[in-house]
Amino acid sequence: MQEDKFATTDYDKRIHTIFCNKEEKTGPEFSPSLKVNKEKCIKEEESIRKTTWYTNSVPVIYNYLNLCIIGLLIWGLLWCSCGNSWSWDGQWFRLAAVAITAWASGEILQTLTTLPPLLAALLTGILARNIGFLDMNQYTDIDAFLRKIYPVIILGKASLGWDLNFMKTNWRRLATLGTLPWLAEVLVLAFCVHLYLGFPLIWGFLLGSVYASVSCAVVMPAVTRISAAAGCTRNWSQLVCTAGGTDTALSVGVYGLIYSFIFYDTDDTYRYTKAGLTLFAGVALGIIMGTVAGVLPNSRDFYVTELRIIMVVAGGLLANMLTSLFGWGGVGGVAVLVCNATAASFWLKDGWKLNNNPASTAYRVMWSTLEPMVFAYSGTFFEINSNLATVLIPGFGILAVCLFVRLLVTCITCWDFTIREKIFICCTWIPKSIVVAVLCPLVIDTVVTSNRGSTEKQYAENIMRLLIQLILITTPLGFLLTNHLGPLLLRNREKDSEKPDWASPRDKSINRSQNEERP
């Protein structure tokens, strides 16, 4: 009975397709019970064809026009209240102009090529520096302040999509995939820059902790789309998102730890205590904050949406700034990750879906505002001069070695995956951009503001160059490989070639007749 039901459904779909698309006759024994209105189908197709570019573009045009008007209103308000510093040639206007140009160029790049807009924003910042329009070395205090805000939005946005039940079930896979490739790359990079660029090992590990940070957000839309279309049994979205989150937590925590170790002069015992407790303190603080944010704003409160968003955003900002103030860098970033993941698990019980709720929307809006600023202002630290080749040429070789080691360890970690699945996860493990762009200028900001020696300033500048090179190479490479190879790698070949056992001889005769009529 069930087989007849499936066969009838499939047959009805074929008859509908035949009558809508071409003239086709069936025998007297093949009269469908429902008549298909061919004229209605033709009219619907014609109405779709008549949809013009203008009709589709009206909402987009209105959106951009609205943003332009809002921008002009804000600029006029700032000019009236702050004076000439916000005039056409004012110092603050330059900051805003670079950010707006970075956003516009990113939109154009993504529209024309589908590449991530962050690449255009980064190149905008590099151009602004090298034509003499903007140098963020003159705004180190502002840049340092903004870089305490960026991680809260980035990390908070990512962890709102974590499924704690998935993490509990697959914790071994997530721990190994998020930790082992990261650790291998950090070790290889630290020794490579020590041998070939003369970095002290502690500076090599500082660079490596950022260098090894994967940016899953670059490929997550493609991963979600591809896995859904392929009908995969594995939950690729959660695997990539949560394993990448583990990688990010390590990068943020270890970078903050080493940064504090280098730039905060304290007792050695206190330093080693911080080294041992940084990650654990961040996790504990995040669980407490997330529990408070998940429980206190009651779900029946009329302003529950606003209260929840304010709770996690304000709590994350305070945690990051307070821990940085006391030299516990890294604790705040880990706390933000854990806090939002914990809060999202409480909200899930009240009907808020993971990564699809008002808090996620608020974080997306904030990140869409901050993303051009992050990459454009990071690009302004990249100065093209005669010494650039002495760093970038060895840096390219170091990048190739580190990438090879990372992907090799990734394949070994995923030993029970198929070959195609291993290649797919390696493609998603290539892009590095967001955490890199956020953290890379912190060292040079600190060196400039604290009047450190010329040697440390040279290390900081070389770190900037290597990290900018890393973003420009790995981001488009990983994005394009995931976007174009992903559908081929995850395609279910058996499903494509499989013919349904319930197909009747009559259905097969229809298929044969259709195939014979095709040119």
C-alpha positions in Angstrom: 0.0 0.0 0.0 2.8 2.4 0.9 4.6 1.6 -2.4 1.5 2.4 -4.4 1.2 5.7 -2.6 4.7 6.7 -3.5 4.3 5.5 -7.1 1.1 7.5 -7.5 2.7 10.6 -6.0 5.7 10.3 -8.3 3.5 9.7 -11.3 1.4 12.8 -10.6 4.5 15.0 -10.4 5.6 13.7 -13.8 2.3 14.3 -15.5 2.2 17.9 -14.0 5.7 18.5 -15.4 4.8 17.2 -18.8 1.6 19.3 -19.1 3.3 22.5 -17.9 6.3 22.4 -20.1 5.4 20.8 -23.4 2.6 19.2 -25.4 2.3 15.6 -24.5 -0.5 13.0 -25.1 -1.3 10.0 -23.1 -3.3 7.0 -24.0 -6.9 6.5 -23.0 -5.8 4.3 -20.2 -3.6 7.1 -18.9 -6.0 9.9 -18.2 -5.0 11.8 -15.1 -7.8 12.4 -12.6 -7.0 16.1 -12.1 -6.8 18.4 -15.2 -3.9 20.6 -15.3 -4.5 24.2 -16.3 -1.8 24.7 -18.8 -2.8 28.4 -19.5 -2.4 29.2 -15.9 1.1 27.7 -15.8 2.0 29.7 -18.9 0.7 33.0 -17.4 2.7 32.4 -14.2 5.9 31.8 -16.1 5.3 35.0 -18.1 4.8 37.0 -15.0 8.0 35.7 -13.6 9.8 36.7 -16.8 8.3 40.2 -16.7 10.0 40.8 -13.3 12.5 43.5 -14.1 15.8 44.4 -12.6 14.2 47.6 -11.2 11.5 45.7 -9.4 14.0 43.4 -7.7 16.3 46.3 -6.8 13.8 48.7 -5.3 14.1 47.4 -1.7 17.9 47.4 -2.0 18.0 50.9 -3.4 15.7 52.2 -0.6 17.8 50.5 2.0 21.0 52.1 0.8 19.3 55.5 0.4 18.0 55.2 4.0 21.6 54.4 5.2 23.0 57.4 3.3 20.4 59.8 4.9 21.1 58.4 8.4 24.8 58.8 7.8 24.5 62.4 6.7 22.3 63.2 9.7 24.8 61.7 12.1 27.7 63.5 10.4 25.8 66.8 10.6 25.0 66.3 14.2 28.7 65.5 15.0 29.9 68.5 13.0 27.6 70.8 14.8 28.4 69.5 18.3 32.2 68.8 17.9 33.3 71.5 15.5 36.0 71.4 12.8 37.4 68.0 13.9 34.3 66.5 12.0 34.6 68.8 9.0 35.7 67.6 5.5 39.3 67.6 6.4 39.0 66.9 10.1 40.8 64.1 11.9 37.7 62.3 13.0 36.1 62.6 9.6 39.0 60.7 8.1 38.3 57.7 10.4 34.6 57.7 9.4 35.4 58.2 5.7 37.7 55.2 5.7 35.2 53.0 7.5 32.4 54.0 5.1 34.6 53.5 2.0 35.6 50.0 3.4 31.9 49.1 3.8 31.0 50.3 0.3 33.9 48.5 -1.4 33.1 45.3 0.5 29.5 45.4 -0.7 30.7 45.9 -4.3 33.3 43.1 -4.1 30.7 40.7 -2.7 28.2 41.6 -5.3 30.6 41.2 -8.2 32.6 38.2 -7.1 30.8 36.6 -4.0 34.2 37.0 -2.1 33.9 38.1 1.5 33.7 41.9 1.9 36.4 41.9 4.5 39.0 41.6 1.8 38.0 44.9 0.2 37.9 46.5 3.6 41.4 45.4 4.4 42.7 46.6 1.0 40.9 50.0 1.6 42.8 50.4 4.8 46.1 49.5 3.2 45.4 52.0 0.4 44.5 54.8 2.9 47.7 54.3 4.8 50.0 54.3 1.7 48.4 57.4 0.1 48.8 59.3 3.4 45.1 59.6 4.1 45.0 57.8 7.5 47.6 56.4 9.8 46.2 54.6 12.9 49.5 55.0 14.7 48.2 58.5 15.4 45.0 57.1 17.0 46.5 54.3 19.1 44.3 55.1 22.1 41.1 54.9 20.0 42.3 51.8 18.2 43.1 50.1 21.5 39.7 50.9 22.9 37.9 49.7 19.8 39.8 46.4 20.0 38.4 45.7 23.4 34.9 46.0 21.9 35.4 44.0 18.7 36.1 40.6 20.4 32.9 40.8 22.5 30.7 41.2 19.4 32.6 38.6 17.3 32.9 35.9 20.0 29.4 36.6 21.3 27.9 36.3 17.8 29.6 33.0 17.1 28.7 31.2 20.4 25.0 32.0 20.2 24.9 29.2 17.6 26.5 26.5 19.7 24.4 23.4 20.5 25.5 22.2 24.0 23.9 18.8 23.5 25.9 18.3 20.3 29.0 19.4 22.1 28.3 16.9 25.0 27.7 14.1 22.5 30.7 14.8 20.3 33.1 16.4 22.8 36.1 14.1 21.8 35.8 15.0 18.1 35.4 18.7 18.9 38.3 18.8 21.3 40.7 17.0 19.0 39.7 18.9 15.8 39.7 22.3 17.6 42.9 21.7 19.5 45.4 19.5 17.7 45.7 21.3 14.4 45.9 24.6 16.3 48.6 23.4 18.6 50.7 21.9 15.7 50.5 25.1 13.7 51.5 27.3 16.7 54.6 25.1 17.4 55.7 25.0 13.8 55.2 28.8 13.3 57.0 29.7 16.6 60.1 27.8 15.6 60.0 28.9 11.9 59.9 32.6 12.8 62.6 32.0 15.4 64.9 30.4 12.9 64.2 32.5 9.8 63.1 35.9 11.1 65.0 36.1 14.4 61.9 36.3 16.7 62.4 35.3 20.3 60.4 32.2 21.1 58.0 34.0 23.3 57.2 36.4 20.5 56.9 33.5 18.1 54.3 31.9 20.4 52.5 35.2 20.6 52.3 35.4 16.9 51.4 31.7 16.6 48.4 32.0 18.9 46.8 34.4 16.5 48.2 32.9 13.3 46.6 29.6 14.0 43.1 31.0 14.6 40.6 29.7 12.0 37.7 31.9 10.8 34.7 29.6 10.4 32.4 32.6 9.9 33.8 33.1 6.5 32.7 29.7 5.3 29.7 29.0 7.6 27.0 30.2 5.1 28.5 27.9 2.4 28.8 25.0 4.8 25.2 25.3 5.9 23.9 25.6 2.3 26.0 22.7 0.9 25.2 20.3 3.8 21.5 21.0 3.5 21.5 20.5 -0.2 23.5 17.3 0.0 21.3 15.8 2.7 24.3 14.8 4.8 24.0 12.6 7.9 26.7 14.6 9.7 25.8 17.9 11.3 28.5 19.8 9.4 27.3 23.2 10.5 27.6 22.4 14.2 30.8 20.5 13.7 32.6 23.4 11.9 31.0 26.1 14.2 31.8 24.5 17.5 35.2 23.0 16.7 36.1 26.4 15.2 34.9 28.0 18.4 37.3 25.8 20.4 40.1 26.9 18.1 39.0 30.6 18.6 38.8 30.2 22.4 42.3 28.8 22.5 43.6 31.7 20.3 42.0 34.4 22.4 42.9 32.9 25.7 46.5 32.0 24.9 47.1 35.3 23.1 45.9 37.3 26.1 48.0 35.2 28.4 51.2 35.6 26.4 50.4 39.3 25.8 50.1 39.9 29.6 53.2 37.9 30.2 55.3 40.2 27.9 53.8 43.6 28.6 52.8 43.4 32.3 55.7 43.5 34.7 54.7 41.4 37.7 56.1 38.7 40.0 57.0 35.5 38.2 54.8 33.4 40.6 51.8 35.6 39.7 52.5 35.2 36.0 52.6 31.4 36.2 49.5 31.4 38.3 47.7 33.4 35.6 49.1 31.0 32.9 47.5 28.1 34.7 44.2 29.6 35.5 43.4 31.8 32.4 41.2 29.3 30.5 39.6 27.9 33.6 38.8 31.3 35.0 37.3 32.3 31.7 35.1 29.2 31.6 33.9 29.7 35.2 33.2 33.4 34.7 31.3 32.7 31.5 29.1 30.0 33.1 28.1 32.4 35.9 27.4 35.3 33.5 25.5 33.0 31.1 23.4 31.5 33.9 22.4 35.0 35.1 21.6 36.2 31.6 19.5 33.1 31.0 17.6 33.0 34.2 17.1 36.6 35.5 15.2 38.2 32.6 11.9 36.3 33.0 10.5 35.0 29.8 7.1 36.7 30.6 8.7 40.1 31.0 7.4 42.5 28.4 11.0 43.8 27.8 12.6 40.3 27.9 14.2 40.7 24.5 15.9 44.0 25.3 16.9 42.9 28.8 18.6 39.7 27.5 20.5 41.5 24.8 21.7 44.3 27.2 22.7 41.7 29.7 25.0 39.6 27.5 26.5 42.6 25.6 27.1 44.8 28.7 28.3 41.8 30.7 30.7 40.8 27.9 32.1 44.3 27.5 32.6 44.6 31.3 34.3 41.2 31.6 36.7 41.9 28.7 37.7 45.4 29.9 37.9 44.5 33.5 40.1 41.5 33.0 42.4 43.5 30.6 42.6 46.2 33.3 44.0 43.8 35.8 46.3 42.0 33.4 44.3 38.9 32.9 44.0 39.2 29.2 42.3 36.3 27.5 39.9 35.6 30.4 37.3 38.0 29.1 37.3 36.6 25.6 36.8 33.0 26.8 34.1 34.2 29.2 32.2 35.9 26.4 32.2 32.6 24.4 31.0 30.5 27.3 28.5 33.2 28.6 26.6 33.4 25.3 26.6 29.7 24.7 25.2 29.1 28.2 22.6 31.8 27.9 21.5 30.5 24.5 20.9 27.1 26.0 18.5 28.6 28.6 16.8 30.7 26.0 16.3 27.6 23.8 13.9 26.2 26.5 11.8 29.4 26.1 11.5 29.0 22.4 14.4 31.0 21.1 16.1 29.0 18.4 19.9 28.7 18.3 21.4 31.4 16.1 17.9 32.5 15.0 16.6 34.8 17.7 16.5 38.5 18.5 19.9 38.4 20.3 21.5 36.8 17.2 20.0 39.5 15.0 21.3 42.3 17.3 24.8 40.8 17.2 24.6 40.5 13.4 23.7 44.2 13.1 26.5 45.2 15.4 29.0 43.0 13.6 27.9 44.3 10.2 28.7 47.8 11.5 32.1 46.9 13.1 33.4 44.5 10.4 34.5 47.2 7.9 36.2 49.2 10.8 38.1 46.1 12.0 39.7 45.3 8.7 40.1 48.8 7.4 41.8 50.1 10.5 44.0 47.0 10.7 45.0 47.6 7.1 46.2 51.1 7.9 49.1 49.6 9.9 50.5 47.9 6.8 53.1 50.2 5.2 54.6 49.3 1.9 58.4 50.1 2.0 61.7 48.7 0.8 62.0 46.2 3.8 58.7 44.6 3.1 60.1 41.8 0.8 62.6 40.7 3.5 59.6 39.7 5.7 56.9 38.6 3.2 59.0 36.3 1.0 60.1 34.1 4.0 56.6 34.6 5.4 55.1 33.0 2.3 57.2 29.9 2.8 56.4 29.8 6.5 52.7 30.1 5.6 52.9 27.1 3.2 54.7 25.0 5.8 52.2 25.9 8.5 49.2 25.3 6.3 50.5 21.9 5.2 51.1 20.8 8.9 47.7 22.1 9.9 45.8 20.2 7.2 47.9 17.1 7.7 47.0 17.0 11.4 43.4 17.8 10.5 43.3 14.7 8.2 44.8 12.5 10.9 42.4 13.8 13.5 39.4 13.0 11.2 40.8 9.4 10.6 37.3 7.9 10.4 36.0 10.3 7.8 35.9 9.4 4.1 38.5 10.9 1.8 36.0 13.4 0.4 34.9 14.4 3.9 38.5 14.9 5.0 39.1 17.2 2.0 36.0 19.2 2.8 36.9 19.7 6.5 40.4 20.8 5.4 38.9 23.4 3.0 36.9 24.8 5.9 40.0 24.9 8.1 42.0 27.2 5.8 40.5 30.7 6.2 42.0 33.0 8.8 40.8 36.5 9.1 38.5 37.8 11.9 40.4 37.0 15.1 43.6 37.8 13.3 42.4 41.2 12.3 41.1 42.0 15.7 44.2 41.0 17.7 47.1 41.8 15.4 47.4 45.6 16.0 47.2 45.3 19.8 51.0 44.6 20.1 52.0 47.6 17.9 49.5 49.8 19.8 51.0 48.8 23.1 54.6 49.2 21.9 53.9 52.7 20.6 52.0 53.9 23.6 54.5 52.5 26.2 57.6 53.8 24.3 59.2 50.4 24.0 62.5 49.9 22.3 63.1 49.8 18.6 63.7 46.0 18.6 60.2 45.3 20.0 58.7 47.8 17.6 60.3 45.9 14.7 58.9 42.6 16.0 55.4 44.2 16.3 55.6 45.6 12.7 56.7 42.2 11.3 53.8 40.5 13.2 51.5 42.9 11.4 52.9 42.2 8.0 52.8 38.4 8.4 49.2 38.5 9.7 48.0 40.8 6.9 49.7 38.5 4.4 47.9 35.5 6.1 44.5 37.1 5.7 45.0 38.1 2.1 46.0 34.5 1.1 44.0 32.1 3.2 40.6 33.9 3.2 39.9 33.8 -0.5 41.6 30.4 -0.8 39.5 28.7 1.9 36.3 30.5 0.8 36.6 29.5 -2.9 37.6 25.9 -2.1 34.7 25.4 0.3 32.2 27.2 -2.0 33.1 25.3 -5.2 34.5 22.0 -4.1 32.0 21.5 -1.2 29.0 20.5 -3.4 31.2 17.9 -5.2 32.8 16.6 -2.0 29.5 16.1 0.0 27.4 15.0 -2.9 25.8 11.6 -2.2 26.7 9.6 -5.3 24.7 6.6 -4.3 21.6 8.7 -3.8 22.1 10.3 -7.2 22.4 7.0 -9.0 19.9 5.2 -7.0 16.6 4.3 -8.7 13.5 3.8 -6.6 12.4 0.2 -6.2 8.8 1.2 -6.1 8.8 2.6 -9.6 6.1 0.8 -11.6 6.6 -0.5 -15.2 4.2 2.2 -16.4 6.4 4.9 -14.8 9.5 3.5 -16.4 7.8 3.5 -19.8 7.1 7.2 -19.3 10.7 7.9 -18.4 11.9 6.0 -21.5 9.5 7.9 -23.8 10.6 11.3 -22.4 14.3 10.4 -22.8 13.7 9.3 -26.4 12.0 12.5 -27.3 14.8 14.7 -25.9 17.3 15.8 -28.6 
